[in-house]
Structures are given as structure tokens and as C-alpha cells.
């Protein structure tokens, strides 16, 4: 898959939502419904976006910032409420989230999901768009975390009883996720630059130890006064353990061994 395919081709969530609403997905009004910008927490799996979203919600200034664009969740909620088109469904989610005090609303979105929101003009329901792009510097740690979570079903620290069996080391599986995250990061960066919207890139390894400056920067980007803003202890805890460390070390050793045995065969002694 090419990097631009994440943006140009619809993914499973876009296809599932469009199918459920029978194509009734585009916001066709020229004026916004909401006076504040839509905040998009642009993420790749296991990048730390849930933690950053947790810190932001804890300020009481912004609601949402969850994976509310996944088609299974949309279909379930829309069916229960009887809403027949996606713009009305999206508006209902915003209104419900803002009723308890926050002034801003946000969603977690992959690069492909942000492209979907643009295609359907859902971003036109808001007075602007702000992108908070969360990335992870250590892509190997991210890939290992994704491999383990996909095998065990333990996607967050609060999930219990999800482990099916101890995770198994898989060199090719880790390589698959390394390639995927590289491409998705590139797609997210490309789309953000192409849209020309206010944006902030937040690195997990930097904000995890001192989140307040980054939370303040995000809120300033939304036009908010950050005087008195504090961060509450997160509801999520670190998941990585000795297994993650062992898989990373084994991968590094395997990579060096394969590198030494690779290269063109030139008949050199």
C-alpha cells in the first residue's frame, strides 16, 4: 500500500458507516452547527494517544477524544437511536458530550478517518479544525506493543481477563507493524500539512513525563486561556512489561543477524 492510499482509498470504517447510512453521509449545509473547531487527535495504534486524550479530558475543557469513528460503534449507536444519516448522528454525539460543561469536542482519528471526515464535510459542521498529532519516537516499542495487544486482546491497562495465551514473538509480525506505522505517520503528516490547519505534534516519550506544557499548548491552539490549568493523574497506567522488553531485545538481535547475512552476493571473501 502507498502512503497516499491511506488518504485516497476508504478504509473499513468508512465503508461500514457509508453502508449503514446508505450513502447519507455528507454534511450539505454551508454554515457550521458548532461555534468551536473540531479537535482531531490524530493517532496510530499504541502511540500514546489514549493517555494524551485522558490528560486533555481531565482539564474539563474538552469532551470526546475517543475512537467514536469506528464503524461498529457508529452502527450500534445509530441503530439504537434511530438516526438515519451520519451528519445528524455526529451532531447528536457532540451535543451529548457537551451537555456537562466542556466547550470543545474532539475525536480520535487515523489518517484515513480524518480523510473520511473531510470527504463527507463533517469538519464543515464546526468553526474550524485543529489537529493534535500524537506520535511515538520508539517505533519498535510501538510495534511490539501492537503485536502483544493484538495477540492477547489487552488493549488498555484497565482490561482484565482478556489474555488468551502468552504472546508469541514474531519477527515478521513486528516488521509488519513497523512498516504500517511508518506509512500511517507519513500519511498523517502529509494530510495535516495539505489541509493547512492549526496543528501540534506531540511525542509520547516527551509528554508522558511532563504532560502539563503539552496540554497547555493544545488548549492554546484551541484559543483557550490556560491560566489555572492542571493535569489530573491519568486513569491509564503503563502496560509494557518484561515481555515487551524481551521481544524488543530479541528483535534487535535478529535484525543484526539477518543484516550480517544479507546484502548482494558478490563472491567476496
C-alpha positions as CSV (number, residue, x, y, z in Angstrom):
1,X,0.0,0.0,0.0
2,X,1.2,3.5,-0.8
3,X,1.2,6.2,1.8
4,X,-1.4,8.2,-0.1
5,X,-3.7,5.2,-0.3
6,X,-4.5,5.8,3.4
7,X,-6.0,9.1,2.4
8,X,-7.5,8.4,-1.0
9,X,-9.0,5.0,-0.5
10,X,-11.7,4.4,2.0
11,X,-11.0,2.1,4.9
12,X,-13.2,-0.5,6.6
13,X,-14.7,2.1,8.9
14,X,-15.7,4.5,6.1
15,X,-17.2,1.6,4.1
16,X,-19.1,0.3,7.1
17,X,-20.6,3.7,8.0
18,X,-21.5,4.6,4.5
19,X,-23.2,1.2,4.0
20,X,-25.2,1.6,7.2
21,X,-26.5,5.0,6.3
22,X,-26.9,4.0,2.6
23,X,-24.7,6.8,1.4
24,X,-26.3,9.5,3.5
25,X,-23.0,10.7,5.0
26,X,-22.3,14.2,3.7
27,X,-23.0,17.5,5.5
28,X,-24.6,19.6,2.8
29,X,-25.1,22.9,4.7
30,X,-22.9,25.9,4.1
31,X,-22.8,27.1,7.7
32,X,-21.4,25.3,10.8
33,X,-23.6,24.0,13.5
34,X,-21.0,24.4,16.3
35,X,-19.1,27.7,17.1
36,X,-15.8,26.0,18.1
37,X,-13.3,24.0,16.0
38,X,-13.4,20.2,15.8
39,X,-10.4,18.8,17.6
40,X,-8.9,15.7,15.9
41,X,-6.5,13.6,17.9
42,X,-4.6,12.0,15.0
43,X,-3.2,8.7,16.1
44,X,-1.7,5.3,15.2
45,X,-2.4,2.3,17.4
46,X,-0.3,2.1,20.6
47,X,1.2,5.6,20.1
48,X,0.0,7.0,23.5
49,X,-3.0,9.0,22.2
50,X,-5.3,7.5,24.8
51,X,-3.1,8.8,27.5
52,X,-2.9,12.3,26.0
53,X,-6.6,12.3,25.4
54,X,-7.1,11.3,29.1
55,X,-5.0,14.3,30.2
56,X,-7.0,16.7,28.0
57,X,-10.4,15.5,29.1
58,X,-9.2,15.8,32.7
59,X,-8.9,19.6,32.3
60,X,-12.7,19.7,31.9
61,X,-12.2,21.9,28.7
62,X,-12.8,19.3,26.0
63,X,-15.0,16.2,25.7
64,X,-14.8,13.1,23.5
65,X,-11.3,12.3,22.1
66,X,-12.3,8.6,21.9
67,X,-12.4,6.2,19.0
68,X,-16.0,7.2,18.1
69,X,-15.4,6.8,14.4
70,X,-15.2,3.0,14.4
71,X,-18.0,1.7,12.3
72,X,-19.2,-1.0,14.8
73,X,-19.7,1.7,17.4
74,X,-21.4,4.1,15.0
75,X,-23.8,1.4,13.7
76,X,-24.7,0.3,17.2
77,X,-25.4,3.7,18.5
78,X,-27.2,4.9,15.3
79,X,-29.4,1.9,15.3
80,X,-30.3,2.3,18.9
81,X,-31.2,6.0,18.4
82,X,-32.9,5.6,15.0
83,X,-30.9,8.3,13.3
84,X,-30.9,7.8,9.6
85,X,-27.9,9.9,8.4
86,X,-24.3,10.4,9.5
87,X,-24.3,14.2,10.0
88,X,-27.3,14.0,12.3
89,X,-25.7,11.1,14.2
90,X,-22.4,13.1,14.5
91,X,-24.2,16.2,15.8
92,X,-26.1,14.1,18.4
93,X,-22.8,12.7,19.7
94,X,-21.4,16.3,20.0
95,X,-24.5,17.6,21.8
96,X,-24.5,14.7,24.2
97,X,-20.8,15.2,25.1
98,X,-21.0,18.9,25.6
99,X,-24.1,19.0,27.8
100,X,-22.0,18.6,31.0
101,X,-19.8,21.7,30.6
102,X,-16.9,21.3,28.2
103,X,-16.9,23.8,25.3
104,X,-14.9,21.8,22.8
105,X,-15.4,18.4,21.3
106,X,-12.9,16.1,19.7
107,X,-12.5,12.7,18.2
108,X,-9.6,10.2,17.8
109,X,-9.0,9.6,14.1
110,X,-6.5,7.7,12.0
111,X,-5.2,9.5,8.9
112,X,-7.8,7.6,6.8
113,X,-10.6,8.5,9.2
114,X,-9.6,12.2,9.1
115,X,-9.7,12.0,5.3
116,X,-13.2,10.5,5.6
117,X,-14.4,13.4,7.8
118,X,-13.1,15.8,5.1
119,X,-14.7,13.9,2.2
120,X,-18.1,14.0,3.9
121,X,-17.6,17.6,5.0
122,X,-18.2,16.7,8.7
123,X,-15.5,19.1,9.5
124,X,-17.7,21.8,8.0
125,X,-20.1,21.3,10.9
126,X,-17.6,23.2,13.0
127,X,-16.0,26.6,13.1
128,X,-12.6,25.2,12.0
129,X,-10.4,22.2,12.6
130,X,-7.4,21.6,14.9
131,X,-5.2,18.6,14.6
132,X,-3.3,17.2,17.6
133,X,-1.0,14.6,16.1
134,X,0.4,12.1,18.6
135,X,3.4,10.1,17.6
136,X,5.8,7.7,19.2
137,X,9.6,8.1,18.8
138,X,10.4,4.5,19.5
139,X,8.6,2.7,16.7
140,X,10.0,-0.6,17.7
141,X,8.4,-0.4,21.1
142,X,5.1,0.7,19.4
143,X,5.2,-2.3,17.0
144,X,6.0,-4.7,19.8
145,X,3.2,-3.3,21.9
146,X,0.8,-3.7,19.0
147,X,1.9,-7.3,18.4
148,X,1.3,-8.2,22.0
149,X,-2.1,-6.4,22.2
150,X,-3.4,-8.0,19.0
151,X,-2.5,-11.4,20.4
152,X,-3.8,-11.0,23.9
153,X,-6.7,-8.7,23.4
154,X,-5.5,-6.4,26.2
155,X,-5.7,-3.0,24.6
156,X,-5.7,-0.9,27.7
157,X,-4.4,-1.3,31.3
158,X,-7.9,-1.5,32.7
159,X,-8.9,-4.5,30.5
160,X,-9.0,-7.7,32.6
161,X,-9.3,-11.3,31.7
162,X,-8.5,-10.6,28.1
163,X,-5.3,-12.7,27.8
164,X,-6.0,-15.7,25.6
165,X,-2.5,-17.1,25.9
166,X,1.0,-15.8,26.5
167,X,2.1,-13.7,23.5
168,X,4.5,-15.2,21.0
169,X,7.5,-13.5,19.5
170,X,7.1,-12.9,15.7
171,X,9.8,-11.1,13.8
172,X,7.7,-10.7,10.6
173,X,4.7,-9.6,12.6
174,X,6.8,-6.8,14.2
175,X,8.1,-5.8,10.8
176,X,4.6,-5.6,9.5
177,X,3.6,-3.1,12.2
178,X,6.8,-1.1,11.8
179,X,6.0,-0.6,8.1
180,X,2.4,0.2,8.9
181,X,3.2,2.8,11.5
182,X,5.8,4.4,9.3
183,X,3.3,4.8,6.4
184,X,0.4,6.0,8.7
185,X,2.7,8.5,10.3
186,X,3.7,9.8,6.9
187,X,0.1,9.9,5.8
188,X,-1.0,11.9,8.8
189,X,1.8,14.4,8.5
190,X,1.1,14.8,4.8
191,X,-2.6,15.3,5.3
192,X,-2.2,17.8,8.1
193,X,0.2,19.9,6.0
194,X,-2.0,19.7,3.0
195,X,-5.1,20.8,4.9
196,X,-3.2,23.8,6.3
197,X,-5.0,23.8,9.6
198,X,-3.6,24.6,13.1
199,X,-1.8,21.6,14.4
200,X,0.5,20.4,17.1
201,X,2.7,17.3,17.1
202,X,3.0,15.6,20.5
203,X,5.6,12.9,21.1
204,X,4.7,10.2,23.6
205,X,8.2,9.9,25.1
206,X,8.3,13.6,25.8
207,X,4.8,14.3,27.2
208,X,4.5,11.2,29.4
209,X,6.9,12.5,32.0
210,X,5.8,16.1,31.9
211,X,2.3,16.4,30.3
212,X,1.3,19.9,31.5
213,X,3.2,22.0,28.9
214,X,1.8,19.9,26.1
215,X,-1.7,20.0,27.4
216,X,-1.4,23.8,27.7
217,X,-0.1,24.1,24.2
218,X,-3.0,22.0,22.9
219,X,-5.6,24.2,24.7
220,X,-3.9,27.4,23.4
221,X,-4.2,26.1,19.9
222,X,-8.0,25.9,20.6
223,X,-8.0,29.5,21.6
224,X,-8.3,28.8,25.3
225,X,-6.8,30.6,28.3
226,X,-4.6,28.2,30.2
227,X,-4.3,30.1,33.4
228,X,-5.0,27.7,36.3
229,X,-5.0,24.6,34.1
230,X,-3.7,21.5,35.8
231,X,-3.4,17.8,34.9
232,X,-5.0,15.1,37.0
233,X,-3.4,11.7,37.4
234,X,-4.3,9.6,34.4
235,X,-6.8,6.8,34.6
236,X,-4.5,4.7,32.4
237,X,-1.3,3.0,33.5
238,X,1.7,1.8,31.6
239,X,1.2,-1.7,30.1
240,X,4.7,-2.5,28.9
241,X,6.4,-5.2,31.0
242,X,9.3,-7.7,30.8
243,X,7.7,-9.4,27.8
244,X,7.8,-6.2,25.8
245,X,11.5,-5.7,26.7
246,X,12.4,-9.3,25.8
247,X,10.7,-9.1,22.4
248,X,12.4,-5.8,21.6
249,X,15.9,-7.1,22.5
250,X,15.2,-10.3,20.6
251,X,14.1,-8.4,17.5
252,X,17.2,-6.2,17.6
253,X,19.5,-9.2,17.8
254,X,17.6,-11.0,15.0
255,X,17.8,-7.9,12.8
256,X,21.5,-7.6,13.3
257,X,22.0,-11.3,12.5
258,X,19.8,-11.0,9.3
259,X,21.6,-7.8,8.3
260,X,25.0,-9.5,8.5
261,X,23.8,-12.4,6.4
262,X,22.1,-10.2,3.8
263,X,23.3,-8.0,1.0
264,X,24.2,-8.8,-2.6
265,X,26.1,-12.0,-3.4
266,X,29.3,-10.6,-5.0
267,X,31.6,-13.6,-4.4
268,X,33.7,-11.6,-1.9
269,X,35.9,-13.5,0.6
